[in-house]
Amino acid sequence: MPRAPVTAVQRKSRLVIQIIVLSLPPLAAARPQVSEPWQPTAPKPLEWRADHHMHLASADLCRLVGECLPSNDPPAVFASDAVRAFDEAHVAKGVILSCAYLYGLPPLHLTSNDIASKTRRENEFTAAEVAKYPTRLVGILSVNPLQMSAIDEIRHWSQSRVLVGLKLHFPASAVHMKNPSERRRVERVFKAASAQHLPIVIHLGGDDFDDADAEIFIRSVLPNAGSSWVQIAHAGGGYPPDNHVRVLRTFANHIAQDDPFTRRVLFDLAYVPAPEEDPTAVMSLMREVRRIGIERFLFGSDFNVLSPSQEIEHLARLELTTDEENSLRRNCAPWVCQESTAARLAN
């Protein structure tokens, strides 16, 4: 689903939205009638434990922002689409991040009341879809943190066993870290989520978000998460990815110093590396990933922008070692798996 104002979304969607058609491999040739030395069967690769960054979308949302599956009539993205996609990639579970925040896109020019009601309906749509697959899907609600209705929406879902976390999207919500008033609103939303012990998934990067903004976020906003886990989407990147490495390096610097406010910070690799990132940028990105430690990184696809299978192909550009890839396959957020990355970080 789009992660930036509509015009940027349209540019991005032309690059990545497509339908994957899997073809069957050709039949193997008949075995020759000569004796051959016995060859051990190659071990199967580890299953991916979870796709930590997937989206659904109601037909109402799709009419406004597009980027939905035309195979559904009217276009929409349902839980069954997500499950089918991660089954094809041999992924065990999926985390569905509500796209309700998109109703706050400034170009839509919706009133505050309309944003509040449509946000509620989209979160309800997401919850109903996730509930269809209780053992395969985990749901995360979303809000625009600058809206007055944001904290009421978080509290509305406080008893939910389906939507168990909060998603925020700074570029789509037009949040500017250097604006003190907007920053205070985000801090209040973080406190409300922490009071409910909700993990927070947050898209920071893209547009003009840079290392200075990341520094402000870490020092001023992140402490308000309290004991809640925080997942930084796209490893701190976004669209365009110009400042990606600088943002991730800022987090790496704090983590290397054992900043207590970064001890419960994880990163997902959805849409990483971006197609626009050249080999030099990818090499710099991996340098920061390794400084932070691969155990903090989670697999994610950004479905339905990319399918899990497509994201797995994109990860080849990172040139992960076998150990790093196996770690990424095993990594799982504490709100998704009982035996989680959190336990591994504690040891």
VOPAGU-2260 file (C-alpha; in pm, 1 decimal, decimal comma):
REM VOPAGU-2260
SITE   aa  ch    i         X         Y         Z
SITE  MET   A    0       0,0       0,0       0,0
SITE  PRO   A    1     117,8     359,9     -55,9
SITE  ARG   A    2     346,4     510,4     198,8
SITE  ALA   A    3     356,5     869,7      75,8
SITE  PRO   A    4     129,6    1141,1     -63,8
SITE  VAL   A    5     -71,1    1037,2    -365,8
SITE  THR   A    6     159,5    1173,2    -635,0
SITE  ALA   A    7     456,9     979,5    -498,1
SITE  VAL   A    8     244,2     670,9    -460,7
SITE  GLN   A    9     144,5     681,6    -823,7
SITE  ARG   A   10     509,2     703,1    -929,0
SITE  LYS   A   11     604,5     410,7    -710,5
SITE  SER   A   12     308,9     191,7    -801,5
SITE  ARG   A   13     401,0     200,8   -1168,7
SITE  LEU   A   14     733,8      40,9   -1075,0
SITE  VAL   A   15     621,6    -244,8    -861,2
SITE  ILE   A   16     255,3    -348,5    -897,8
SITE  GLN   A   17     224,3    -662,2   -1106,1
SITE  ILE   A   18      71,3   -1007,8   -1091,6
SITE  ILE   A   19     313,7   -1295,8   -1052,0
SITE  VAL   A   20     245,1   -1601,9   -1263,2
SITE  LEU   A   21     440,0   -1904,4   -1144,5
SITE  SER   A   22     521,9   -2161,7   -1407,8
SITE  LEU   A   23     586,5   -2528,7   -1348,1
SITE  PRO   A   24     945,8   -2646,8   -1403,1
SITE  PRO   A   25    1007,4   -2880,6   -1694,7
SITE  LEU   A   26     999,8   -3251,8   -1624,5
SITE  ALA   A   27    1338,2   -3397,8   -1544,0
SITE  ALA   A   28    1498,5   -3614,5   -1805,0
SITE  ALA   A   29    1476,6   -3989,4   -1759,2
SITE  ARG   A   30    1747,3   -4131,8   -1536,3
SITE  PRO   A   31    2025,8   -4297,8   -1736,0
SITE  GLN   A   32    2058,2   -4673,3   -1701,8
SITE  VAL   A   33    2411,3   -4658,2   -1562,2
SITE  SER   A   34    2518,1   -4672,7   -1204,6
SITE  GLU   A   35    2576,6   -4331,9   -1045,6
SITE  PRO   A   36    2732,1   -4244,1    -712,8
SITE  TRP   A   37    2476,1   -4171,7    -440,3
SITE  GLN   A   38    2420,4   -3801,4    -384,6
SITE  PRO   A   39    2276,9   -3679,9     -52,7
SITE  THR   A   40    1958,7   -3476,2     -74,5
SITE  ALA   A   41    2030,4   -3106,2     -31,0
SITE  PRO   A   42    1881,4   -2969,1     293,0
SITE  LYS   A   43    1567,8   -2761,9     247,5
SITE  PRO   A   44    1607,3   -2392,7     330,1
SITE  LEU   A   45    1454,4   -2270,2     652,8
SITE  GLU   A   46    1097,8   -2144,3     631,6
SITE  TRP   A   47    1049,5   -1770,3     679,2
SITE  ARG   A   48     877,5   -1738,5    1018,3
SITE  ALA   A   49     681,5   -1422,5     942,8
SITE  ASP   A   50     622,9   -1140,8     698,0
SITE  HIS   A   51     613,9    -845,3     936,0
SITE  HIS   A   52     486,9    -583,2     690,0
SITE  MET   A   53     172,2    -653,6     487,4
SITE  HIS   A   54    -133,6    -445,0     403,7
SITE  LEU   A   55    -499,8    -503,3     321,8
SITE  ALA   A   56    -741,0    -242,7     185,7
SITE  SER   A   57   -1115,8    -208,0     174,2
SITE  ALA   A   58   -1292,8    -120,8    -149,2
SITE  ASP   A   59   -1371,4     223,6      -6,0
SITE  LEU   A   60   -1004,2     298,2      57,0
SITE  CYS   A   61    -907,4     161,4    -283,3
SITE  ARG   A   62   -1146,2     400,6    -457,4
SITE  LEU   A   63    -953,9     689,9    -301,7
SITE  VAL   A   64    -589,4     583,0    -322,6
SITE  GLY   A   65    -564,7     298,0    -574,2
SITE  GLU   A   66    -283,7      39,7    -564,9
SITE  CYS   A   67    -527,8    -243,7    -499,2
SITE  LEU   A   68    -567,8    -584,0    -660,4
SITE  PRO   A   69    -776,8    -557,0    -979,0
SITE  SER   A   70    -845,9    -929,8    -953,6
SITE  ASN   A   71   -1100,9    -839,8    -683,9
SITE  ASP   A   72   -1421,2    -672,5    -798,6
SITE  PRO   A   73   -1441,4    -400,2    -685,2
SITE  PRO   A   74   -1064,3    -367,0    -635,0
SITE  ALA   A   75    -961,7    -441,4    -277,0
SITE  VAL   A   76    -704,3    -644,9     -84,9
SITE  PHE   A   77    -835,5    -919,5     142,8
SITE  ALA   A   78    -680,7   -1151,0     401,1
SITE  SER   A   79    -709,2   -1442,5     161,6
SITE  ASP   A   80    -487,8   -1251,8     -87,4
SITE  ALA   A   81    -219,3   -1201,2     177,4
SITE  VAL   A   82    -227,1   -1562,3     297,2
SITE  ARG   A   83    -205,1   -1690,7     -60,3
SITE  ALA   A   84      93,0   -1464,2    -124,6
SITE  PHE   A   85     295,0   -1569,6     178,8
SITE  ASP   A   86     207,9   -1936,5     131,4
SITE  GLU   A   87     363,1   -1917,6    -215,7
SITE  ALA   A   88     683,7   -1784,5     -55,2
SITE  HIS   A   89     687,1   -2047,3     225,5
SITE  VAL   A   90     625,9   -1788,7     498,4
SITE  ALA   A   91     449,5   -1915,5     811,1
SITE  LYS   A   92     262,9   -1603,4     931,0
SITE  GLY   A   93     179,0   -1250,6     826,0
SITE  VAL   A   94     142,4    -920,7    1012,1
SITE  ILE   A   95    -131,6    -701,7     866,8
SITE  LEU   A   96     -75,3    -328,2     913,9
SITE  SER   A   97    -399,9    -135,0     876,8
SITE  CYS   A   98    -397,9     133,4     609,4
SITE  ALA   A   99    -651,2     350,3     794,5
SITE  TYR   A  100    -388,0     624,2     829,2
SITE  LEU   A  101    -420,9     690,5     456,0
SITE  TYR   A  102    -749,3     871,0     509,1
SITE  GLY   A  103    -540,8    1147,8     661,4
SITE  LEU   A  104    -348,5    1210,3     338,1
SITE  PRO   A  105    -355,7    1591,0     292,3
SITE  PRO   A  106    -439,7    1569,4     -81,2
SITE  LEU   A  107    -768,4    1392,7       3,9
SITE  HIS   A  108    -894,7    1707,1     182,4
SITE  LEU   A  109   -1119,3    1511,9     419,2
SITE  THR   A  110   -1266,4    1678,5     727,5
SITE  SER   A  111   -1153,5    1570,0    1072,2
SITE  ASN   A  112   -1488,8    1398,3    1130,9
SITE  ASP   A  113   -1462,9    1210,8     801,4
SITE  ILE   A  114   -1107,6    1103,1     882,3
SITE  ALA   A  115   -1217,1     975,0    1223,8
SITE  SER   A  116   -1513,2     774,7    1090,2
SITE  LYS   A  117   -1327,4     632,8     790,5
SITE  THR   A  118   -1028,5     543,9    1009,7
SITE  ARG   A  119   -1261,6     347,4    1238,3
SITE  ARG   A  120   -1422,3     163,7     945,1
SITE  GLU   A  121   -1087,2      71,6     790,9
SITE  ASN   A  122    -955,9     -59,2    1122,5
SITE  GLU   A  123   -1278,7    -259,4    1158,8
SITE  PHE   A  124   -1231,6    -398,2     807,6
SITE  THR   A  125    -875,1    -501,1     893,4
SITE  ALA   A  126    -983,4    -665,2    1220,1
SITE  ALA   A  127   -1262,2    -861,4    1049,5
SITE  GLU   A  128   -1026,3    -987,7     780,2
SITE  VAL   A  129    -747,8   -1082,9    1023,0
SITE  ALA   A  130    -999,6   -1272,8    1239,5
SITE  LYS   A  131   -1063,2   -1509,5     948,1
SITE  TYR   A  132    -711,2   -1654,7     991,3
SITE  PRO   A  133    -642,6   -1643,0    1366,1
SITE  THR   A  134    -340,9   -1875,8    1354,0
SITE  ARG   A  135    -182,6   -1719,2    1045,7
SITE  LEU   A  136    -236,9   -1344,5    1079,1
SITE  VAL   A  137    -165,2   -1076,7    1339,5
SITE  GLY   A  138    -337,9    -738,3    1307,5
SITE  ILE   A  139    -211,0    -385,0    1375,2
SITE  LEU   A  140    -442,6     -80,8    1383,8
SITE  SER   A  141    -337,1     255,7    1245,2
SITE  VAL   A  142    -410,9     625,1    1292,9
SITE  ASN   A  143    -291,2     961,9    1172,5
SITE  PRO   A  144    -111,0    1087,3    1487,8
SITE  LEU   A  145    -187,9    1451,7    1411,9
SITE  GLN   A  146    -563,9    1397,6    1422,9
SITE  MET   A  147    -748,9    1477,8    1745,8
SITE  SER   A  148    -928,2    1140,7    1713,7
SITE  ALA   A  149    -604,1     938,2    1719,0
SITE  ILE   A  150    -591,3     864,7    2092,8
SITE  ASP   A  151    -964,0     782,5    2109,3
SITE  GLU   A  152    -911,9     532,3    1827,7
SITE  ILE   A  153    -622,1     367,5    2011,7
SITE  ARG   A  154    -830,7     340,0    2328,2
SITE  HIS   A  155   -1127,1     198,7    2133,9
SITE  TRP   A  156    -918,6    -109,6    2047,8
SITE  SER   A  157    -763,4    -150,2    2392,5
SITE  GLN   A  158    -939,9    -481,3    2460,0
SITE  SER   A  159    -892,2    -623,1    2111,2
SITE  ARG   A  160    -721,3    -957,4    2068,4
SITE  VAL   A  161    -707,6    -909,3    1692,1
SITE  LEU   A  162    -547,8    -565,5    1650,7
SITE  VAL   A  163    -258,1    -584,8    1894,5
SITE  GLY   A  164     -31,9    -298,9    1789,3
SITE  LEU   A  165     -20,2      47,8    1634,9
SITE  LYS   A  166     103,4     158,5    1291,0
SITE  LEU   A  167     207,6     518,6    1219,7
SITE  HIS   A  168     320,8     665,3     888,6
SITE  PHE   A  169     498,4    1000,9     909,1
SITE  PRO   A  170     510,0    1097,1     536,9
SITE  ALA   A  171     147,4    1002,6     469,3
SITE  SER   A  172      38,8    1189,8     781,7
SITE  ALA   A  173     254,6    1493,0     697,8
SITE  VAL   A  174     442,3    1471,7    1029,2
SITE  HIS   A  175     748,3    1693,7    1058,1
SITE  MET   A  176     986,9    1613,9    1341,6
SITE  LYS   A  177    1126,6    1966,7    1345,7
SITE  ASN   A  178     780,1    2108,8    1417,2
SITE  PRO   A  179     745,3    2116,9    1799,5
SITE  SER   A  180     364,6    2115,0    1794,5
SITE  GLU   A  181     344,7    1812,2    1565,1
SITE  ARG   A  182     617,0    1637,1    1762,8
SITE  ARG   A  183     420,8    1680,9    2086,5
SITE  ARG   A  184     114,9    1523,0    1926,8
SITE  VAL   A  185     321,7    1222,4    1820,3
SITE  GLU   A  186     466,0    1196,0    2171,7
SITE  ARG   A  187     113,4    1181,8    2316,0
SITE  VAL   A  188      18,2     905,3    2072,5
SITE  PHE   A  189     329,4     709,4    2175,0
SITE  LYS   A  190     232,3     745,3    2539,8
SITE  ALA   A  191    -122,0     623,8    2465,9
SITE  ALA   A  192      13,3     317,7    2285,4
SITE  SER   A  193     261,2     247,3    2563,8
SITE  ALA   A  194     -18,4     267,2    2821,9
SITE  GLN   A  195    -189,8     -16,3    2631,8
SITE  HIS   A  196     142,6    -207,7    2597,8
SITE  LEU   A  197     108,9    -192,5    2220,8
SITE  PRO   A  198     406,7    -246,9    1992,4
SITE  ILE   A  199     448,0      45,3    1753,2
SITE  VAL   A  200     534,1       1,8    1385,5
SITE  ILE   A  201     641,5     331,3    1236,2
SITE  HIS   A  202     730,8     447,6     887,6
SITE  LEU   A  203     974,4     734,8     935,1
SITE  GLY   A  204    1168,0     778,3     612,4
SITE  GLY   A  205    1101,2     927,9     275,1
SITE  ASP   A  206    1027,7    1282,2     161,7
SITE  ASP   A  207    1273,5    1510,1     347,3
SITE  PHE   A  208    1313,8    1300,8     665,6
SITE  ASP   A  209    1688,6    1291,4     732,4
SITE  ASP   A  210    1945,1    1207,5     998,8
SITE  ALA   A  211    1865,4    1523,8    1194,4
SITE  ASP   A  212    1499,1    1420,1    1207,9
SITE  ALA   A  213    1604,0    1070,3    1317,0
SITE  GLU   A  214    1810,4    1221,6    1598,8
SITE  ILE   A  215    1511,4    1426,5    1717,2
SITE  PHE   A  216    1288,9    1118,6    1699,0
SITE  ILE   A  217    1528,5     907,1    1905,3
SITE  ARG   A  218    1585,4    1173,2    2171,0
SITE  SER   A  219    1235,2    1322,5    2199,4
SITE  VAL   A  220     974,3    1075,7    2075,7
SITE  LEU   A  221    1117,0     728,2    2129,7
SITE  PRO   A  222    1144,9     758,1    2511,3
SITE  ASN   A  223     763,4     789,0    2521,9
SITE  ALA   A  224     731,5     428,7    2399,8
SITE  GLY   A  225     822,5     309,4    2748,0
SITE  SER   A  226     839,0     -68,6    2753,3
SITE  SER   A  227     665,7    -106,5    2415,3
SITE  TRP   A  228     862,3    -251,9    2127,8
SITE  VAL   A  229     914,2     -24,3    1827,2
SITE  GLN   A  230     955,4    -156,2    1472,8
SITE  ILE   A  231    1111,5      87,6    1226,5
SITE  ALA   A  232     959,8      13,9     886,3
SITE  HIS   A  233    1175,3     -17,5     573,9
SITE  ALA   A  234    1489,8      -5,1     792,7
SITE  GLY   A  235    1433,6     369,3     827,4
SITE  GLY   A  236    1391,5     428,1     454,4
SITE  GLY   A  237    1101,8     546,6     242,2
SITE  TYR   A  238    1022,3     707,7     -89,4
SITE  PRO   A  239    1237,9     859,2    -220,6
SITE  PRO   A  240    1521,4     671,8     -41,9
SITE  ASP   A  241    1774,8     955,3     -60,7
SITE  ASN   A  242    1842,6     973,1     315,0
SITE  HIS   A  243    1800,6     602,4     393,0
SITE  VAL   A  244    2160,0     526,4     489,8
SITE  ARG   A  245    2192,5     843,0     699,9
SITE  VAL   A  246    1876,0     762,3     896,1
SITE  LEU   A  247    1981,1     404,1     963,7
SITE  ARG   A  248    2331,8     519,6    1058,4
SITE  THR   A  249    2179,8     748,9    1322,1
SITE  PHE   A  250    2004,7     452,2    1482,8
SITE  ALA   A  251    2323,2     244,1    1453,7
SITE  ASN   A  252    2520,7     511,2    1639,4
SITE  HIS   A  253    2276,9     506,2    1932,3
SITE  ILE   A  254    2258,6     127,1    1939,7
SITE  ALA   A  255    2638,7     100,9    1933,4
SITE  GLN   A  256    2645,5     324,4    2242,9
SITE  ASP   A  257    2382,2     103,2    2409,7
SITE  ASP   A  258    2135,2     390,1    2431,3
SITE  PRO   A  259    1864,5     247,7    2664,1
SITE  PHE   A  260    1587,7     400,0    2451,4
SITE  THR   A  261    1696,9     189,1    2151,0
SITE  ARG   A  262    1713,9    -145,0    2331,8
SITE  ARG   A  263    1359,4    -237,3    2222,6
SITE  VAL   A  264    1392,9    -114,6    1864,3
SITE  LEU   A  265    1365,9    -354,8    1570,9
SITE  PHE   A  266    1373,0    -288,2    1195,7
SITE  ASP   A  267    1187,0    -447,9     906,7
SITE  LEU   A  268    1335,3    -488,6     559,9
SITE  ALA   A  269    1012,6    -436,7     362,8
SITE  TYR   A  270    1088,2    -290,0      19,3
SITE  VAL   A  271    1459,1    -297,7     103,2
SITE  PRO   A  272    1666,5    -232,8     -93,0
SITE  ALA   A  273    1457,2       6,5    -298,5
SITE  PRO   A  274    1499,3     -23,4    -677,5
SITE  GLU   A  275    1644,1     329,5    -684,2
SITE  GLU   A  276    1928,0     241,0    -443,7
SITE  ASP   A  277    2247,4     175,4    -638,3
SITE  PRO   A  278    2515,1     -81,7    -536,7
SITE  THR   A  279    2713,1     179,8    -343,9
SITE  ALA   A  280    2407,1     277,2    -140,0
SITE  VAL   A  281    2323,4     -89,7     -79,1
SITE  MET   A  282    2678,3    -156,3      42,4
SITE  SER   A  283    2655,9     140,7     280,9
SITE  LEU   A  284    2317,9      21,8     400,3
SITE  MET   A  285    2453,3    -325,5     478,7
SITE  ARG   A  286    2740,9    -172,0     672,0
SITE  GLU   A  287    2486,5     -16,2     908,9
SITE  VAL   A  288    2276,0    -334,8     923,2
SITE  ARG   A  289    2582,4    -525,0    1041,9
SITE  ARG   A  290    2670,9    -255,0    1295,0
SITE  ILE   A  291    2323,5    -289,5    1442,0
SITE  GLY   A  292    2319,8    -670,9    1414,9
SITE  ILE   A  293    2104,6    -886,3    1187,5
SITE  GLU   A  294    1917,7   -1020,2    1492,7
SITE  ARG   A  295    1728,5    -687,8    1508,1
SITE  PHE   A  296    1599,2    -713,5    1151,4
SITE  LEU   A  297    1268,5    -865,1    1043,8
SITE  PHE   A  298    1153,4    -994,3     708,6
SITE  GLY   A  299     872,6    -792,1     549,4
SITE  SER   A  300     742,2    -751,1     195,7
SITE  ASP   A  301     514,8    -441,8     195,6
SITE  PHE   A  302     244,8    -656,3      31,0
SITE  ASN   A  303      61,8    -567,0    -186,8
SITE  VAL   A  304     326,9    -329,3    -324,3
SITE  LEU   A  305     558,7    -631,2    -342,0
SITE  SER   A  306     470,8    -992,3    -283,1
SITE  PRO   A  307     678,6   -1187,0     -29,3
SITE  SER   A  308     832,1   -1382,8    -319,1
SITE  GLN   A  309     937,5   -1059,1    -490,2
SITE  GLU   A  310    1088,7    -921,0    -169,8
SITE  ILE   A  311    1289,1   -1240,4    -118,8
SITE  GLU   A  312    1432,9   -1187,6    -467,3
SITE  HIS   A  313    1514,1    -822,5    -382,9
SITE  LEU   A  314    1702,0    -931,2     -70,8
SITE  ALA   A  315    1961,6   -1098,2    -293,2
SITE  ARG   A  316    2095,7    -749,0    -364,0
SITE  LEU   A  317    2197,7    -721,6       2,7
SITE  GLU   A  318    2442,2   -1012,1     -44,1
SITE  LEU   A  319    2363,2   -1158,3     296,4
SITE  THR   A  320    2584,1   -1438,4     419,5
SITE  THR   A  321    2421,0   -1778,9     471,3
SITE  ASP   A  322    2420,9   -1721,5     847,9
SITE  GLU   A  323    2265,0   -1376,1     805,4
SITE  GLU   A  324    1991,2   -1506,9     578,5
SITE  ASN   A  325    1912,8   -1794,8     812,7
SITE  SER   A  326    1893,6   -1549,8    1102,3
SITE  LEU   A  327    1656,5   -1327,7     903,6
SITE  ARG   A  328    1438,9   -1631,1     825,2
SITE  ARG   A  329    1418,2   -1715,5    1197,8
SITE  ASN   A  330    1372,5   -1363,4    1333,5
SITE  CYS   A  331    1023,6   -1300,5    1464,4
SITE  ALA   A  332     880,3   -1008,2    1659,8
SITE  PRO   A  333     763,1   -1079,3    2016,1
SITE  TRP   A  334     402,3    -987,5    1931,1
SITE  VAL   A  335     402,9   -1248,4    1651,7
SITE  CYS   A  336     591,5   -1552,1    1780,2
SITE  GLN   A  337     624,7   -1689,5    2132,0
SITE  GLU   A  338     986,5   -1789,6    2075,8
SITE  SER   A  339    1083,0   -1452,2    1939,8
SITE  THR   A  340    1371,5   -1227,9    1845,7
SITE  ALA   A  341    1325,5   -1056,6    2183,4
SITE  ALA   A  342    1443,1   -1367,7    2366,3
SITE  ARG   A  343    1747,6   -1393,3    2141,2
SITE  LEU   A  344    1835,9   -1027,3    2201,9
SITE  ALA   A  345    1815,4   -1083,0    2578,3
SITE  ASN   A  346    2069,2   -1366,5    2569,3
